[in-house]
Amino acid sequence: MVILWTDALIYLLIFAIIGLSFYLGRKPQLKRPLQQIGNSKAGMLSLVILLFFMMIGLLDSIHFKSNESSAKPIISVLDYWATPLRITGEKTYSAPFATHLFNKENIVLDDGRKLWEYPRLQYGGAHLKNPETEKLTDIFLKASIGFIKGIALFAFIIILSLIPAIKKYLIVPTLPRGNSSKDAPASRDAGASQTTFPRGNVGTIITQALMKNSTMKAVWLLVFFLISITYMLIELSAYYHILGTDKVGEDVFYQAIKSIRTGLVIGSLTTLIMLPLAITFGIMAGFFRGWVDDVIQYVYTTLNSIPSVLLIAASILMVQVYMANHQQEFTSLLVRADMRLLFLCIILGVTSWTGLCRLLRAETLKLREMEYVQAAQALGVKRSMILFRHILPNVMHIVLISVVLDFSSLVLAEAVLSYINIGVDPTTYSWGNMINGARLEMAREPVVWWSLSASFVFMFTLVLAANLFADSVRDAFDPRRAQLN
């Protein structure tokens, strides 16, 4: 197993999220906003989509050395599962579900004659003898097989989730044999034996267990849709390039899936780097005031005055110069690309903490004048204890709202930076690189539209889900909105 720098930080972030979830779950004051998020249909549906993207990103963050060649390239679990997409490259452009290349070429026939025609693809639809008459039927058949597999997996998930409900609804206490009616109450108190006794039909159990309200019903329908569509795409991608191929013949669907990890890394690791700076400096500036506040304000005001694009470009150039001078430390293209991605996250985190720092400073200035904080200071409570017990918990709603709001903006920032060639490495799969490569494709005649469309759809889905979930979190944790409700 090979652990890259971004992989290690992703694992650290996962452990931090799990620990934070246990910590927040014990806070009674957070039960109301968490229940409000759980009852929000838009929030839960967007959370399911985000978890689906996160699962794909985690599969792409487990790397190991492959034995496919003597060089033993480093691949991920997602690469291993998507091997048919990774190795079945064509010569050049091909449209979605095409069986022929996008451009005409000179084809040399068996008798030596040359024909100006669209050549057949090497892999896409190669199993068809007559694509003109067989393709639509074959696509429908393959999609149906994938849909049936998705239904089977969904049914298995339903059965697993129904096990507690079946025990609850079908197992009832009964009296042990030989007990008289006089001993019945004592037997029940002492612990009666259990036996199965049907209470209601299966439809009632499923309805009550899985569809407790309209939100859960929508969540299960979305899970069914995602599983079914995923299996349909997996089945079709084994025989066709469902989103076509790019200029070098690489599958566009594979590129779009691989770009998910880059978007999640940019959004999550940048947040991981930004939060400690924003929380520490923001609370210190608001609580201590005086020269501490002046120094912190001077730092983030100076940092805001520097154009972020120039700072990012200079940092990326420094990283490239360092890697060029230390080539023995970066022998793999994946390691080089990962190091550039890591430094991009660092520089984005360093330049994006100032906004949250200002919000926390203003909130801390208000909280330090509250009666309970003044009472704690009068009683001689240590400042560190006041910060951790009274200030930090009361600004966490601002932190949570800012994190989910900034995630989508960071994903879009990666696309913009890669578009102007100061983002991730050109060898890294990202939606920004796909959009950058589509600039010349859109000027072709006929237009090669599928690379831009694929990156747009995937990025739009992730950003929209993040924004909808951010709205739900803001509505739940904002005290002013809670008072209105």
N, C-alpha and C positions, 0 to 999 in steps of 0.2 A: 504494500500500500504506500502511496506517495501523498504526502500532505503539503499542499502549497500554502503560502502565507494567507491568501484569502480564504482557503478552506478552514484553516485553524481559527481565523477570526469569525467565520460563520458558525463553527461549532461553539465558540465562546459566546456568541450572541444567542444561540439557541438555549444554552444553559442559563444565561442571564434572564431570558424571557421566561423560562420554566420557573426559576427561582422567584422572579418578580410576580408571576401568576400565583404561586403559593403564598407569597407575602401579602399581595392585595386581596386574596381570597379570605384572609383572616380578618380583614378590616370591615367592621360592620357598617361604617359609613359609605363603603363602596358597593354594598349590595343593591341599593336602589339604582345607581347608574348602570351597573352590570346587568341587572334585570331589564332595564329599559333598552339596552342594546340587544339583549336576547329577544325582546318582544318586537323589535324593529325589523320589519320584513326586508327593507332595503339593506339594513346593516348586516343581517345574517346572510343574505344572498351574496353580498359583496365579500363577506368574510370567507364564505365557501370558495369563491373564485380565487381569492388571495391565497388560501391554503392550497388550492390545486396548483397554482403557479409556484408556491413555495416548495411543494413536494417535487415538482420537476427540477427546480433549482438545486434542491438537496441531492437528488440523484446525480446531478451533473457536478456536484462538489465532492464526490467520493472517487478519487483518482487511484489508478494502479498502472503498473507497466504491463503492456500487452505483449504477447508472444507471436504477433502476426508477422513480424519481420525480425531480422537480425538486430536492427536498431532498437527494438523494443520501445516504441513510442508510448508516451503516457496518455492514457485515455480514462474516461470516467465510466461509471456504471451506465449512465444514459447513453454514452457512445457505444458501449457493448451491446445494449439492448437495441440500439438503432443502427446496428452494423449494416443491414441491407441498405439503408439510406446513405450511410457514410461511404460505402465502397462502390455503390452502383452509380458512378458518375458517367455523364454523357460527354459528347464532344463539345457542345456549346448550347445555345439557347434552345429551349423547348417549352411549349405552352403547357398550362395545367391539363393533366390527363391526356396529353398528346402521345401519339405513337410514332410521330415523325419529327424531325428537326424543324426549327422555326424558319430557317432560311434554305433556299434551294442550293444544291451543289451538283457538280458533275459526278454522276454515278457511272462507274465502269461495269458493264454487264458481262456475263460469262462469255459471250461471243466477241468481246472486245469493243463493242459499240459504247459510246458515251451518251448519257441521258441527263438532261437538266431537270432535276426533280428533287422533291423533299426526301432525304434518306430516312430509313427506318431507324428508330432509336435502338441502342444496344440492349437496354434493360426495360425501359418504359413500354409496357404492352407487348413485350417480346414473345409472350406465350400465345398471342393471338395470330392465327393464320390469315384471317381476313378482317383487319381492324374496322373497315368501313361498316360491316354488317354485324360484327360480334362485340364491338366495344361497349355500347350502351347496355346491352344485356349482361355482359361480364361485370361492368361496374355495379349494376344493380344487384347482381348475385353476390359479389364480394362485400358490398355494403350490407346486404342482408345477413351474411354470415357474421360479420363484425357486430351487427346490432344484436343478433341472438347471443353472441358471447358476452356482450355487455349486459343483456338482461340476466344471463346466468350469474354473472358476478354480482349484480345488484341484488338478485334474489338471495345469494349467499350472505351478503351483508345484512339483508333484512332478517334472515333466519338468525344470524348471530345477535342482532339487536333485539330480537324477540324472545331470546332465552330468559332474561329476567322477567319479562312480562308474562310469559307462559307459566313460570313458577308462581308468579303473584296471583294469576287469575285461575289457575287450574289446581293448585295445591292448597287444600284447606285442612284444618285440624279435625281429627276424629278421635273418638274415645278408644282406649285399648280394650281388647276383648276381656270379658270376665268382670268388668267394673259395673256396679249397679248404678242406678240413677242417683242414689244417695251420695255416692263418691264422685259424681260427675263434676261438681265445682272444684273439688280438690284436685281431680285429675287434670282439669284444665289449667289450674294454677301451677301444678307441679311440672307441667310440660307434656302435652299430649303428643301422641304419635301422629305422623302425617301420611296421608294417602291422597291419590289424585281423585279429583271429582270435577267433572266438567262444569264450568260456569260461563255460559255464553258461547256463541259460535266463534269460529276463527276470524271471520270478518270483523266482529265486534272487538276482538282482542287487538287486531292489527290497527283498527281505527283509533282505539283508545291509547294504544302504546306509541304509535308513530305519528299520528295526526292529532295531537292534543289541541292545537290551535292552527290558525291559518298560516302562521309563520313557519311552523314545523312542516306543514304540508308543502309549502313552497320550497323549503330547504330540501326535502326528500325528492321533489320533482326536479330540482336543479341537479342534485347528485345523480339521479337517473339519467338526465340529459347529458351531463359531463361524461359519465361512464360509457354511455351508448355511443356518443360522438367519438370519444377517444378510441374505442375498439373498432369503430368503423374506419377511422383514419389509419389506425395501425394495420388493419387488414388490407385497405386499399394501397397504402404506401409500400407494401411488399411487392406490388405488381405495377404501380404507376407512380409517376412524379405528380402528386396531387396538386402541388403549387408550382409546377414547372421547374426549370433549371436556369442557372445564371449563365454568365458569359463563358465560364470555364466548365460548365456542365454539372455543377454541384447542385444538389437538391435544395430548393428554396425552403421547403417545409422543414428540413433538417436545420437550416440556418436560423429560421425563426424560432424553433424550439431551443436551440443552443443559446440564442440571445436572451432567453428568459433569465438565465443565471447572471449575466452581465447587468441587466437592469435591476435585479434584486440585490446584487452585491453593491452597486452604486447607491441604491436607496438605503440599504440597511447598514452597511459598514460606515458610510458617511455619517449616518445618524449616530452610530456607536462612537465615532470620534468626536462628533459635535456636542453630544449631551454633557459629558463631564466638564468641558470648558464652559458651556453656557450656564449650567447649574451652579458650578463653583463660583465663577466670577459674578454672575448675576445676583446670587444671594449675598455674597460678601460685599458687593458694592452697595446693595440696599440696606444691609444690616449694620455694617460698621461705619459707613459714610466717611466724611472727612477725607484725609489724603488717600485712603484705600479706594474710595469711590472716584476720586479725581484720576488716579493712576489707571484704573480699569476703564473709565470713560475715555481717557486719552488713547489707550491701546486699541479699543474697538472703533473709535472714531478714525484713528490713523489707518487701521486695516480697511475700513469702509472706503476711505479715500483712494485706495489703490484699485485700479481697474482689475476686476477678477479674471477677465480673459487673459490679460497680459501676465498676471501672476501665475495662472495655470500653464500658459504656454512656456514661461520661463522655467517652471518646475519640471515640466515634461522634458524640456530640452536638457536640463541638468541630469535627469535620470537617463536619458539616451546617451549622453556623453559618458556618464559613469559606466553604463553597461558596455559601451564600446571600448573603454579602457580596461575593463575587467571581464573579457570574454570567457575566460576560463571558469568563471563563476556562473555563467549563464549559457550553458551548452545546449539547452533545449529551447525551442521557440515558445513552448507553452510557459516555461519558467520566466522567460523575458516578458512575455505578454502579461503574465500574472503580476510581475513586479511593477510594470507600468500601470496596471489597473489599481494596484494597491496604492501607489503614490497619487493617482488621480483621486481616489477616495480620501486620502489624507489631506490633499490640498483643498478639495471641496469642503471637507469638514472644518478645516482651519478658517476658510473664508465665509462659512455660512452659519457660524454660531452666534454672530453678533445680534441678529434680530431677536432670537429667543433670550439672549442675555439681557437685552433692554426690557423685554416684557417681565422677566423675573426680577429685575432690579426695581421696577415700578411697583410690582406686587409686594415685594419684600418691604419697601418703604412704607406701604400701607399696613402690612401685618405687624411690623415692629412697634407701631403705635397702638395696637389692640390691647385691651385690658389684661388678657391672660398672659401676654408677653411681658407687659409692664409688671404684673404681679410676680412672674417668675424671676425677673431681674431684681425686684425688691427683696425677694426671699433668698437671694444669693445663689440661684441656680447657675451653673456654669454656662458660658456662652455656647460652647459646643453642644451641650445638651439642649439648649433652647433652639439652636439651628436644626438639630435632627428631630426633636420632638414636636416643635411648634411651627417652625417656618417651612421646612422641607415638605411635610405631608400636606400643607395647605397651598402649596404651589404646584403639586403634582398634576392637577387637572390642566394647568396651562402647558406643562411638559407633554402630557399625553396628546392633547389637541395639536400642539405644534409638531410633534413627531409624525402623526398620521397625515397632517397637511403638507409637511415638507417632503414626505416620501415621493409623492407623485411628481413634485417639481424637480426633484433630483433625477428621477428617471427621464424626464424630458430634457434636463440639462445634459445628460450623457449623449442623447441624440443630437442636440445642437452642437456640442463640443466635437463629437466625432464627425459631424457634417463639415466642420471647418478644419478638420485634420489636427486637432489638438486634444482629442479625447483618448479613447482606448487604442491599443495597438491595432494596426490594420489587419493583422492575422487573427484578432479576437472576434468572435461572433458577437455582433451587437446590432440592434435595430438602427443605431446611428450610422454604422458602417454600411448597412444595407441601403439606407436612404441616400447616403453619400454615393454609393455605387450606382444608384438608380438615376442619378442626374443625367448622365449621357444616354441611358436607356430610354428615358422619356423623350429624347430628341430624335430617336430612330424612327424610321418609317418602314413597316408598321411599328407601333409603339410596343415596347416590352414593359408591360404594366404590372406583372405579378410580383416582382421583388418589392416594389414600393407598396403595393396593396397588402402583401403579407406582413411586412414590418408595421404598417399603419394599423392593421386590424389587431395584431397581438399587443402592440404598445397601447392602443386605444382601450382595449379590454382591461389591461392591467391598471392603467391610470384611472379609468372610470371606476373600477372596483375600489381602488384606493381612495378616490374622492368621495364616493358614496359612504364607505366605511368611516372616513374622516368626519363627514357630516353627522353620522350617527353618534360617534364618540363625542363630538362637540356638543350635540344636543343633550347628551346624557351627563357629561361632566361639567358643563358650564353652569355655575351657580345661578346666574341671572336667568337662564332659560329654565332651570329647575323651579325657580320661584314663579315664573309665568305659568308653568304646568300645574 
